[in-house]
Amino acid sequence: MNEIAQTILLISAGVMLLALVIIFLRFIIGPTITNRVIAFDTMTVGSLGLIALIAVIEQRQIYLDVNIIYGLLSFIAVVVIGKYIEKSL
């Protein structure tokens, strides 16, 4: 990978990391459980993107496999939490 692509990937990883920190603050501050669930889901999607960027930078395919499992578990967790909030669980 050339230097320009490497630099762009590192800058985008830094921006995504900053976004994750801001979302984490929203997760902590969120006054309602709905705000926290949305922040949790957004954090998981952001971390999925960050893991994918790391996989491209490191040129390791195994991270993408981990990413798929993490995404599925995150989806199931958000659905279960949503059912719990509706009191239908």
PLY file of the C-alpha trace (Angstrom):
ply
format ascii 1.0
element vertex 89
property float x
property float y
property float z
element edge 88
property int vertex1
property int vertex2
end_header
0.00 0.00 0.00
1.40 3.39 -0.90
2.09 6.21 1.54
-0.91 8.38 0.57
-3.41 5.55 1.05
-1.82 4.63 4.37
-2.03 8.24 5.56
-5.67 8.58 4.51
-6.57 5.35 6.30
-4.83 6.46 9.48
-6.55 9.86 9.40
-9.94 8.23 8.88
-9.23 5.83 11.76
-8.44 8.81 13.99
-11.67 10.55 12.99
-13.65 7.39 13.69
-11.97 7.02 17.06
-12.89 10.61 17.93
-16.49 9.91 16.88
-16.55 6.83 19.11
-15.37 8.90 22.08
-18.13 11.46 21.47
-20.73 8.70 21.14
-19.45 7.10 24.35
-19.98 10.41 26.14
-23.54 10.43 24.83
-23.93 6.88 26.13
-22.84 7.99 29.61
-24.86 11.25 29.64
-28.02 9.98 27.91
-30.97 10.80 30.17
-33.22 7.97 28.94
-32.64 4.32 28.21
-33.65 4.89 24.59
-30.83 7.39 24.14
-28.39 4.91 25.63
-29.57 2.08 23.37
-29.18 4.26 20.28
-25.73 5.36 21.45
-24.78 1.71 22.07
-25.90 0.72 18.58
-24.04 3.65 17.05
-20.90 2.74 19.01
-21.02 -0.82 17.75
-21.47 0.30 14.14
-18.59 2.76 14.54
-16.38 0.12 16.09
-17.26 -2.25 13.23
-16.01 0.37 10.81
-12.88 0.91 12.87
-12.15 -2.81 12.94
-12.62 -2.94 9.17
-10.16 -0.07 8.76
-7.66 -1.87 10.97
-8.13 -4.99 8.83
-7.30 -2.99 5.70
-4.32 -1.25 7.29
-2.90 -4.48 8.74
-3.93 -6.50 5.65
-5.43 -9.26 7.83
-8.63 -10.99 6.73
-9.32 -12.58 10.11
-10.43 -9.20 11.48
-13.25 -9.14 8.94
-14.48 -12.52 10.16
-14.45 -11.21 13.72
-16.29 -8.15 12.45
-19.14 -10.24 11.06
-19.65 -12.11 14.33
-19.43 -8.88 16.34
-22.03 -7.26 14.06
-24.42 -10.18 14.46
-24.05 -10.18 18.24
-24.58 -6.43 18.32
-27.76 -6.73 16.27
-29.13 -9.44 18.54
-28.30 -7.37 21.63
-30.11 -4.30 20.32
-33.17 -6.36 19.40
-33.26 -7.97 22.86
-32.88 -4.60 24.58
-35.65 -3.17 22.39
-37.95 -6.04 23.32
-37.11 -5.47 26.98
-37.94 -1.77 26.70
-41.32 -2.64 25.16
-41.88 -5.07 28.07
-42.66 -7.87 25.65
-39.67 -10.03 26.54
0 1
1 2
2 3
3 4
4 5
5 6
6 7
7 8
8 9
9 10
10 11
11 12
12 13
13 14
14 15
15 16
16 17
17 18
18 19
19 20
20 21
21 22
22 23
23 24
24 25
25 26
26 27
27 28
28 29
29 30
30 31
31 32
32 33
33 34
34 35
35 36
36 37
37 38
38 39
39 40
40 41
41 42
42 43
43 44
44 45
45 46
46 47
47 48
48 49
49 50
50 51
51 52
52 53
53 54
54 55
55 56
56 57
57 58
58 59
59 60
60 61
61 62
62 63
63 64
64 65
65 66
66 67
67 68
68 69
69 70
70 71
71 72
72 73
73 74
74 75
75 76
76 77
77 78
78 79
79 80
80 81
81 82
82 83
83 84
84 85
85 86
86 87
87 88
